[in-house]
């Protein structure tokens, strides 16, 4: 298992964490787009979520859809303890690397 996350994996794990019980493909996509301006295809999101699930960072459950969805199911995602540790580790690394960066970027 990789010890570091790619940028897109990190975004997905953060989105799943923020969305908590409402983390499924559409809401994850919307949150990432709203907060970062980054657009991603549904295929990229689902492929990466499947990879994160295989790596043990997230789990998923399939919930049967109601009449409002024409019976179509939704797959909801949740962070695992392994995912929490990975996200916390990545966040700490980014914070450490970012320390003092804005001051340097302000210098032209």
N, C-alpha and C positions, 0 to 999 in steps of 0.2 A: 504494500500500500504506500502511496506517495505520502511524503511528510509535509508537503506544502500544497496549497490550493492554487489553481489558476484563477485569474481575475474574474472570469465568468462564474466559476464554481463558487467563489467567495460571494459574489452578488446574489446568487441563488440561495445560498445558505443564510445570508442576511435577510433576504426577502421572506424565506420560510419562517425565520425567527420573528420578524416583525408581524407577519400575518397570523401567526399562531394557529388557531383552529380553522382559519379561513384560507389556508395556503393550498391552492390548486393552480393549475396552469395559467388560467386567465388572470387571476388576481396577482400571481407572481409576476407575470409579464407586465401588467399594468403598473405595479409598484416600481419595478425596475425602470420602466419608461418614464414614469412621473418623476422619480427622484433623481435619475441620472441623465435623462434625455436619450438614453441608449435604446435603440430598437433591436429586438432579436426575433427571429422566427420562432414559431411554436415548436418546430422540429428541433431547433437548437436547445430550447428550454427543456423539452421532454427527454431528449437524448442525454442531456447533462444531468437531469434529475435521476434518470435510470442509472447512470454511471455513479452518481453520489449514493444511490441506494445500494448498488453492488459493493461500493467501498465501505458501507456501514455508517455513512454520515446522516442519512435520512431513512425513514420508513414511510411506507405509503399504505393507504387503505382505500378500497373502492367503495363508494357509496351509491346505492341505486338512485337513479333520478326519478323525480316525480313527474306529474302530468305537465308541469310548467316547462320541463326539459324534454318532453316527448319520450320519457323513460330512459334517456341517455344517462349513463353513470358519470360520476366525477371521481377523480383520483386525488385524494388529499395527502399532503406531505407533512411530516413532522421531523424535527431535529432529534437525533439520537444523542445519548451521552457522548459517544465518540465524536459526533458532529459538533457538539457544544465545545468540546475540548479543542478540536481543530480550529473552529471559528475563533475561540478565545486566543489561541496561539497565534493565528494569522493577524488578528486585530492588534495584539501586543507587538508583533513584528512591524506592522505598518505604523503604529504609533511611534515606535522607537526610530524607525527610518525617517519619519516625518518631522521629528523633533528639530526645530530650528529651520525647517525648510522654507517657511513663508518669509522669514526674515531675509534669507538668501535670494529668494525669488523677487523680492521687492527691490533688490540692488540690481541696477542695470548697467 
